[in-house]
């Protein structure tokens, strides 16, 4: 199994993120897994995850480079990691930073979280990076939807501006675009390299509105939905996300696509590769 939506921060940043989740806005949710490093990897392996991404994001200037160095070092030690870095446009040097992480570090892609960074996806400072990623086949994983508590709903429109200029850019929309499922589905209908991850969709939680676009959505985009969990920043056992996908009763062939094959294809891995 491949998990395309796993966070992998240094311990101190993880602790700050967990404090935010548990205290901001009255507390979003309690973190079930406060783990990092070796323990983080061991739990995922015990859940049947063979490979997983290292999603990080920067909340202020001067953080992105340090995070990318941390991911580089971690990926050299742990073959389970699929290295993803991040960029912060406010640092400047976006294009040179991207060239370093793609050409020297050999990262598979980048994660951008516009709500955390305050830098929208259609910030033109990212455009040279998107052009580079399109030509290299690198993957952008982004969180443009309003879930869980964001109050901006123009993410699909902003992403459309990017894809109109870079129509072959590989994009994974986190959380299936929750809660604007229809808007992001329309992007997938128009652009063939738009994918989705399952993170926090269909899990039984009381503090969020129902977050799942439904079985028809999963069947319609069965070739472009990837399993993702948001581990470790989740308020329930990991298996709940696996079971949420299985409860949709999609059939063995579709489940295999979601849990493994779609991610392999997106990442350009042959079936003989790990």
N, C-alpha and C positions, 0 to 999 in steps of 0.2 A: 504494500500500500504506500502511496505517496501522499503526503499532506502538504498542500501548496500554500497554506496560510498558518505558519508557525512563526512566532516572534522569538528572537534570540538576542537579547540585550545583555550588556555587562550587568553584574549583580546590583550595583548601586542605582543604575537607571531603572532596572526592573522594580526595585523597591520604591522608587519615586512614582513609577507608573501605578503600582498597586495601591499606594497611598491615595493617588488621584481617584482611582476607581472606587475606593472604599470611603472616601470623604467628600469628593467634589459633588456639588448639586444634591447634597443630602445623602450621598452615597449611591453609586450606580449599582454595584453588586460586590459581594465578598468574593475574593479570589480563592478558588478551590486548590490550585496548585501554585504555591509560592516556591518555585524551584528555578534553578539556573545551572548552567554548566553540565557536568557529568550526570547529575541526577535528572536534569531536564531531558537529556538524551536517553537515559535508561528507561524512563517512564514511557517515552514514545516507542522505543523498541519493544517494550513489554506489551504495548497495545497493538503490535503488528505493523508498525510504521517502519519501512525500510529507509526511506529518504524523506527529507523535509526541508522547507525553505527557512531562511534566516531573516525574517522581515524586521527591519528597523526603520526608524524615521527620526528626523531632527526637529526639535521644537524651537531652536534658536540658532543664531550664527555660531560657528566654531565647533559644532557637535558632529556634523556629518563625516568629516574626515576621520575623526577618532573612531566612530562607529564602523566605518569601512575597514579601517586597520584591524579592529577587533574581529570583524567577520573574516577577513583574510587569514588571520592567525588561527582562528577557530576552525575554519574549513581545512586548513593544512593538517590539523590534528585529527579531525573527525570526518571520515569519508561519508557519513550519513548526511552531512549538511549539503544543501543545494544553495550556494552562496548568492544572496541578494544584498545589495547595498542601498544607499539612499543619497539624495542630493538636497542641498538647501540653496535656492537661487540667491538668497541674500548674502551668501558667502562670496559671490562672484565666481569666476573660473569654472562655471558649470561644465562647459565643453571639455576643458582639460581634465577636470575631476572625473567626468564620465569616461574619457579615453583611458585614464589610468585604471579604473575599476573593471573596464571591459577588456582592454588589451593587455594589461599587465597582471591584474588579479584574476582575470578570466571569470568574472561573475556572470551568472545567468540573466540577471536583470536588476531592476531597482524597484523599491517600494516608495510611493508618494502618498502622503496623508494630508490633503489640503486643509483639513480642519485643525490639525495639530500644528502644521507649519505656518498656516495663514497665507500660503502661496497656492493659488488656484492652478488646476492642471493646465489651463490655457494661458498661463503666464508665459509670455514670449521668450523669456530667458531660458525656458526649457526646450524651445523649439529646435535649436541645434542638436540637443541631446536626443530628442525624438527622431530626428533625421538619421543620426548615427545608429540608434537602436534599430530603426527600420532596416537599415542596410546590413546590420550585423545579425539580425534575427533575434535580438534580445527582447526580454519580456518586461513590460510595465505592469506591476500589481498596484492597484490604487483603490482608495476608499472615497468615492465621490457621493455616495448615497447619504441620506439624512440619518439613518439608524446609527446608534441607538437614541441619541438625544440632541442631534445637531438641528439647527433651525435654518439651514440653507437648502434649497431644493432645486438649484440650477446646475447640479453636477453633470447631468446628462447633456445639457446644452453646452456646457464648457468642454466636455469630452468630445462632443460632436465637432466642435471647432478644431480640436486637435486631429481627429480622425479624418476630417475633410481634407486636411493638408497632408496627413501621413496615413493613407488608407490601409497600408499593409503593416502598420505597427501592431505588434502582438500585445494585447491588453487583457488583463484579468481584472474583472470588477468584483471587489470583495463583497461578501455577504449577498451575492446575487443582486446587488443594487438596492438592497432594502433601504427605505421602504418604497422607492419609486420603481417597482418591478417593470411596469409597462414601458416606462421611458427607456430603461436600459435594454429591455427586450427588443425595442425598436432599433436600437443601435446594433444589436447582434444581427437583426434581419438585414441591415444595410451594409455592415462591415464584417467580412468573413473571418477576421482575426480577433473578434471580441469573444472573450470567454468569461465565465463566472466561477466563483468558488462558493462552497456551501456553508461557510463559517456562520454559526449561530442561527442557521435556518432550520426550523422544525423542532428545535429543542424545547422541552417543557419548562418554561420559566414564567413566573407570574408578573415580573416587573417590566416586561416589554409587551407591546401589542403583538398580535400573532405575526411572526416573522417567517413566512414561507410563501413563495409564489404559487405553490401547489404542484400536484402531480403532472398536470398538463404542461406546465413550464419545463419541468425536468425532462419530460419525454420530448418536447419540441426541440430543446437545446441539448439533447443527450450527448452529442459529440463535442460540446463545448462547456460542459460543467465539470469542474474539478473538485475533488474532495478537499476541504479545508476546515480547520477546527478553531482557529484563533488561540490555540494553546500557547502559553499557559494561562492567558488572561481570561479565564472562563470561570463561571460560578457553579459548575457541575462536573461530575466525572466525565472523562474523555469519551467513554463508550457511548454516552448519550448522543454525541454527534454522529457516530457510526449508525446507531440504531435509528436516528431520525431519518437518515437516508433510506435505510432498509424498510422503514414503516411506509414509505411511499409505494412499495410493492411495484417497483419498476422492472423487475425481472433480472435474472442473473447476468445476461449480456450487457444490459445498460449499467448495472452496478459495477461491472468490471471496467467499463469505460470511465465511470466517475472516480472510482477508487484508484485506478492505475493508468489505463491506456491513454486517456485524453491528456494527462500530464506528460506522459512519455512523448506523445506527438508534439505537444506544444514546446517542449524543451529540446526537441530534435534528437531524442534518444532512440536508437534502434532497439529492437526487442531483446537483443543479446546484451545490451548494456544494462548497468545496475539501475 
